[in-house]
Amino acid sequence: MDWHEAGKKIYNARIKMGLTQEELAVIVGVTPASISYYESGKKRPTFEKIKKICLALNIDISEL
């Protein structure tokens, strides 16, 4: 998985859902800085966090 591309997809899905990084962070159980790192590809979320992100953003893991 290309984490830079996955991060862009997370960002685009978050914007489409109308969520801020802070709101998504609360749902996922991480800091807003972590969401920023995930979106920029600087940090890789655990599989559990990926599942929570996808559930919150209504996307399938395979879309990343």
N, CA, C and O atoms as CSV, one atom per row, in Angstrom:
chain,resi,resn,atom,element,x,y,z
A,1,MET,N,N,0.845,-1.179,0.000
A,1,MET,CA,C,0.000,0.000,0.000
A,1,MET,C,C,0.888,1.240,0.000
A,1,MET,O,O,1.802,1.357,0.816
A,2,ASP,N,N,0.619,2.148,-0.904
A,2,ASP,CA,C,1.333,3.424,-0.964
A,2,ASP,C,C,0.693,4.364,0.060
A,2,ASP,O,O,-0.437,4.814,-0.126
A,3,TRP,N,N,1.420,4.656,1.138
A,3,TRP,CA,C,0.842,5.438,2.235
A,3,TRP,C,C,0.592,6.886,1.870
A,3,TRP,O,O,-0.294,7.520,2.443
A,4,HIS,N,N,1.353,7.423,0.931
A,4,HIS,CA,C,1.080,8.798,0.502
A,4,HIS,C,C,-0.251,8.853,-0.236
A,4,HIS,O,O,-1.046,9.769,-0.023
A,5,GLU,N,N,-0.495,7.876,-1.099
A,5,GLU,CA,C,-1.769,7.818,-1.828
A,5,GLU,C,C,-2.923,7.516,-0.881
A,5,GLU,O,O,-3.996,8.108,-0.993
A,6,ALA,N,N,-2.701,6.594,0.048
A,6,ALA,CA,C,-3.741,6.257,1.022
A,6,ALA,C,C,-4.093,7.487,1.858
A,6,ALA,O,O,-5.262,7.734,2.154
A,7,GLY,N,N,-3.076,8.247,2.231
A,7,GLY,CA,C,-3.309,9.465,3.009
A,7,GLY,C,C,-4.147,10.476,2.253
A,7,GLY,O,O,-5.022,11.122,2.830
A,8,LYS,N,N,-3.881,10.613,0.961
A,8,LYS,CA,C,-4.673,11.530,0.130
A,8,LYS,C,C,-6.122,11.075,0.064
A,8,LYS,O,O,-7.042,11.892,0.092
A,9,LYS,N,N,-6.318,9.764,-0.024
A,9,LYS,CA,C,-7.678,9.229,-0.085
A,9,LYS,C,C,-8.407,9.440,1.238
A,9,LYS,O,O,-9.600,9.743,1.250
A,10,ILE,N,N,-7.696,9.281,2.345
A,10,ILE,CA,C,-8.291,9.550,3.657
A,10,ILE,C,C,-8.678,11.022,3.747
A,10,ILE,O,O,-9.781,11.357,4.180
A,11,TYR,N,N,-7.765,11.896,3.336
A,11,TYR,CA,C,-8.047,13.337,3.347
A,11,TYR,C,C,-9.287,13.657,2.514
A,11,TYR,O,O,-10.193,14.346,2.985
A,12,ASN,N,N,-9.329,13.160,1.282
A,12,ASN,CA,C,-10.455,13.455,0.394
A,12,ASN,C,C,-11.766,12.925,0.955
A,12,ASN,O,O,-12.794,13.597,0.870
A,13,ALA,N,N,-11.740,11.726,1.526
A,13,ALA,CA,C,-12.952,11.149,2.112
A,13,ALA,C,C,-13.399,11.953,3.330
A,13,ALA,O,O,-14.596,12.150,3.543
A,14,ARG,N,N,-12.438,12.415,4.128
A,14,ARG,CA,C,-12.777,13.217,5.313
A,14,ARG,C,C,-13.434,14.525,4.906
A,14,ARG,O,O,-14.437,14.928,5.496
A,15,ILE,N,N,-12.882,15.185,3.909
A,15,ILE,CA,C,-13.451,16.444,3.422
A,15,ILE,C,C,-14.846,16.200,2.860
A,15,ILE,O,O,-15.767,16.975,3.117
A,16,LYS,N,N,-14.998,15.130,2.099
A,16,LYS,CA,C,-16.299,14.794,1.515
A,16,LYS,C,C,-17.350,14.565,2.602
A,16,LYS,O,O,-18.517,14.915,2.422
A,17,MET,N,N,-16.938,13.980,3.727
A,17,MET,CA,C,-17.856,13.728,4.845
A,17,MET,C,C,-18.102,14.985,5.677
A,17,MET,O,O,-18.985,15.006,6.534
A,18,GLY,N,N,-17.314,16.035,5.420
A,18,GLY,CA,C,-17.489,17.281,6.165
A,18,GLY,C,C,-16.928,17.236,7.574
A,18,GLY,O,O,-17.399,17.951,8.458
A,19,LEU,N,N,-15.920,16.393,7.786
A,19,LEU,CA,C,-15.304,16.270,9.105
A,19,LEU,C,C,-13.990,17.031,9.171
A,19,LEU,O,O,-13.259,17.118,8.184
A,20,THR,N,N,-13.702,17.577,10.333
A,20,THR,CA,C,-12.394,18.178,10.572
A,20,THR,C,C,-11.444,17.079,11.045
A,20,THR,O,O,-11.872,15.976,11.385
A,21,GLN,N,N,-10.171,17.392,11.062
A,21,GLN,CA,C,-9.201,16.432,11.597
A,21,GLN,C,C,-9.503,16.151,13.064
A,21,GLN,O,O,-9.353,15.020,13.528
A,22,GLU,N,N,-9.924,17.169,13.786
A,22,GLU,CA,C,-10.241,17.010,15.200
A,22,GLU,C,C,-11.417,16.063,15.393
A,22,GLU,O,O,-11.386,15.204,16.274
A,23,GLU,N,N,-12.449,16.215,14.576
A,23,GLU,CA,C,-13.628,15.352,14.691
A,23,GLU,C,C,-13.290,13.902,14.359
A,23,GLU,O,O,-13.716,12.982,15.058
A,24,LEU,N,N,-12.526,13.704,13.296
A,24,LEU,CA,C,-12.132,12.346,12.928
A,24,LEU,C,C,-11.237,11.742,14.008
A,24,LEU,O,O,-11.347,10.556,14.319
A,25,ALA,N,N,-10.367,12.547,14.569
A,25,ALA,CA,C,-9.472,12.067,15.623
A,25,ALA,C,C,-10.260,11.548,16.823
A,25,ALA,O,O,-9.916,10.511,17.390
A,26,VAL,N,N,-11.309,12.259,17.208
A,26,VAL,CA,C,-12.142,11.825,18.336
A,26,VAL,C,C,-12.798,10.481,18.024
A,26,VAL,O,O,-12.827,9.587,18.871
A,27,ILE,N,N,-13.318,10.343,16.817
A,27,ILE,CA,C,-13.984,9.099,16.410
A,27,ILE,C,C,-13.006,7.927,16.423
A,27,ILE,O,O,-13.338,6.833,16.880
A,28,VAL,N,N,-11.808,8.165,15.919
A,28,VAL,CA,C,-10.809,7.100,15.776
A,28,VAL,C,C,-10.075,6.826,17.091
A,28,VAL,O,O,-9.582,5.719,17.308
A,29,GLY,N,N,-10.003,7.830,17.964
A,29,GLY,CA,C,-9.314,7.670,19.234
A,29,GLY,C,C,-7.836,7.988,19.165
A,29,GLY,O,O,-7.016,7.366,19.841
A,30,VAL,N,N,-7.507,8.977,18.330
A,30,VAL,CA,C,-6.123,9.434,18.193
A,30,VAL,C,C,-6.107,10.957,18.309
A,30,VAL,O,O,-7.153,11.587,18.464
A,31,THR,N,N,-4.924,11.536,18.235
A,31,THR,CA,C,-4.819,12.991,18.272
A,31,THR,C,C,-5.041,13.565,16.869
A,31,THR,O,O,-4.853,12.863,15.876
A,32,PRO,N,N,-5.440,14.831,16.786
A,32,PRO,CA,C,-5.539,15.466,15.470
A,32,PRO,C,C,-4.205,15.439,14.721
A,32,PRO,O,O,-4.184,15.346,13.494
A,33,ALA,N,N,-3.105,15.520,15.451
A,33,ALA,CA,C,-1.785,15.455,14.809
A,33,ALA,C,C,-1.590,14.107,14.124
A,33,ALA,O,O,-0.997,14.040,13.047
A,34,SER,N,N,-2.079,13.041,14.733
A,34,SER,CA,C,-1.968,11.716,14.110
A,34,SER,C,C,-2.734,11.670,12.800
A,34,SER,O,O,-2.241,11.121,11.815
A,35,ILE,N,N,-3.935,12.240,12.776
A,35,ILE,CA,C,-4.718,12.282,11.537
A,35,ILE,C,C,-3.938,13.045,10.475
A,35,ILE,O,O,-3.891,12.628,9.318
A,36,SER,N,N,-3.332,14.149,10.858
A,36,SER,CA,C,-2.523,14.930,9.925
A,36,SER,C,C,-1.367,14.096,9.375
A,36,SER,O,O,-1.088,14.124,8.177
A,37,TYR,N,N,-0.698,13.353,10.257
A,37,TYR,CA,C,0.407,12.491,9.822
A,37,TYR,C,C,-0.084,11.391,8.891
A,37,TYR,O,O,0.578,11.084,7.900
A,38,TYR,N,N,-1.240,10.792,9.193
A,38,TYR,CA,C,-1.793,9.744,8.326
A,38,TYR,C,C,-2.095,10.318,6.946
A,38,TYR,O,O,-1.767,9.711,5.927
A,39,GLU,N,N,-2.719,11.487,6.922
A,39,GLU,CA,C,-3.110,12.096,5.650
A,39,GLU,C,C,-1.904,12.503,4.810
A,39,GLU,O,O,-1.964,12.470,3.581
A,40,SER,N,N,-0.831,12.877,5.454
A,40,SER,CA,C,0.368,13.293,4.716
A,40,SER,C,C,1.276,12.109,4.372
A,40,SER,O,O,2.245,12.259,3.628
A,41,GLY,N,N,0.958,10.940,4.914
A,41,GLY,CA,C,1.776,9.758,4.663
A,41,GLY,C,C,3.024,9.690,5.516
A,41,GLY,O,O,3.893,8.852,5.276
A,42,LYS,N,N,3.127,10.567,6.519
A,42,LYS,CA,C,4.313,10.589,7.377
A,42,LYS,C,C,4.264,9.527,8.471
A,42,LYS,O,O,5.288,9.177,9.058
A,43,LYS,N,N,3.062,9.020,8.738
A,43,LYS,CA,C,2.885,8.026,9.784
A,43,LYS,C,C,1.881,6.996,9.293
A,43,LYS,O,O,0.899,7.339,8.635
A,44,ARG,N,N,2.133,5.730,9.614
A,44,ARG,CA,C,1.229,4.660,9.200
A,44,ARG,C,C,0.346,4.258,10.378
A,44,ARG,O,O,0.854,3.916,11.446
A,45,PRO,N,N,-0.958,4.298,10.191
A,45,PRO,CA,C,-1.846,3.855,11.273
A,45,PRO,C,C,-1.811,2.336,11.408
A,45,PRO,O,O,-1.487,1.623,10.459
A,46,THR,N,N,-2.150,1.857,12.599
A,46,THR,CA,C,-2.279,0.416,12.789
A,46,THR,C,C,-3.489,-0.068,11.998
A,46,THR,O,O,-4.317,0.731,11.559
A,47,PHE,N,N,-3.583,-1.378,11.821
A,47,PHE,CA,C,-4.722,-1.929,11.091
A,47,PHE,C,C,-6.027,-1.588,11.802
A,47,PHE,O,O,-7.034,-1.308,11.152
A,48,GLU,N,N,-6.015,-1.609,13.134
A,48,GLU,CA,C,-7.223,-1.259,13.896
A,48,GLU,C,C,-7.633,0.190,13.634
A,48,GLU,O,O,-8.820,0.485,13.498
A,49,LYS,N,N,-6.665,1.080,13.564
A,49,LYS,CA,C,-6.968,2.490,13.278
A,49,LYS,C,C,-7.470,2.651,11.850
A,49,LYS,O,O,-8.372,3.449,11.593
A,50,ILE,N,N,-6.890,1.898,10.921
A,50,ILE,CA,C,-7.357,1.956,9.531
A,50,ILE,C,C,-8.818,1.544,9.456
A,50,ILE,O,O,-9.615,2.179,8.765
A,51,LYS,N,N,-9.171,0.469,10.176
A,51,LYS,CA,C,-10.569,0.021,10.178
A,51,LYS,C,C,-11.491,1.099,10.731
A,51,LYS,O,O,-12.568,1.334,10.184
A,52,LYS,N,N,-11.075,1.757,11.815
A,52,LYS,CA,C,-11.897,2.816,12.411
A,52,LYS,C,C,-12.028,4.010,11.472
A,52,LYS,O,O,-13.107,4.591,11.347
A,53,ILE,N,N,-10.938,4.374,10.816
A,53,ILE,CA,C,-10.966,5.489,9.865
A,53,ILE,C,C,-11.920,5.173,8.724
A,53,ILE,O,O,-12.751,6.001,8.353
A,54,CYS,N,N,-11.800,3.983,8.175
A,54,CYS,CA,C,-12.662,3.593,7.049
A,54,CYS,C,C,-14.125,3.551,7.459
A,54,CYS,O,O,-14.995,3.979,6.700
A,55,LEU,N,N,-14.402,3.042,8.642
A,55,LEU,CA,C,-15.777,3.003,9.136
A,55,LEU,C,C,-16.325,4.422,9.299
A,55,LEU,O,O,-17.455,4.706,8.900
A,56,ALA,N,N,-15.523,5.303,9.882
A,56,ALA,CA,C,-15.951,6.689,10.102
A,56,ALA,C,C,-16.181,7.432,8.791
A,56,ALA,O,O,-17.068,8.280,8.700
A,57,LEU,N,N,-15.382,7.112,7.780
A,57,LEU,CA,C,-15.460,7.820,6.502
A,57,LEU,C,C,-16.315,7.093,5.466
A,57,LEU,O,O,-16.442,7.532,4.323
A,58,ASN,N,N,-16.896,5.971,5.891
A,58,ASN,CA,C,-17.778,5.200,5.016
A,58,ASN,C,C,-17.076,4.765,3.729
A,58,ASN,O,O,-17.631,4.857,2.634
A,59,ILE,N,N,-15.835,4.287,3.895
A,59,ILE,CA,C,-15.085,3.762,2.750
A,59,ILE,C,C,-14.607,2.357,3.083
A,59,ILE,O,O,-14.472,2.001,4.254
A,60,ASP,N,N,-14.354,1.566,2.059
A,60,ASP,CA,C,-13.846,0.213,2.233
A,60,ASP,C,C,-12.322,0.258,2.290
A,60,ASP,O,O,-11.688,1.075,1.623
A,61,ILE,N,N,-11.753,-0.618,3.085
A,61,ILE,CA,C,-10.293,-0.665,3.200
A,61,ILE,C,C,-9.647,-0.845,1.830
A,61,ILE,O,O,-8.575,-0.298,1.568
A,62,SER,N,N,-10.290,-1.600,0.968
A,62,SER,CA,C,-9.724,-1.849,-0.366
A,62,SER,C,C,-9.620,-0.578,-1.203
A,62,SER,O,O,-8.879,-0.543,-2.186
A,63,GLU,N,N,-10.357,0.467,-0.822
A,63,GLU,CA,C,-10.291,1.737,-1.551
A,63,GLU,C,C,-9.008,2.501,-1.257
A,63,GLU,O,O,-8.632,3.407,-2.001
A,64,LEU,N,N,-8.340,2.133,-0.172
A,64,LEU,CA,C,-7.091,2.802,0.160
A,64,LEU,C,C,-5.978,2.180,-0.649
A,64,LEU,O,O,-4.824,2.591,-0.529
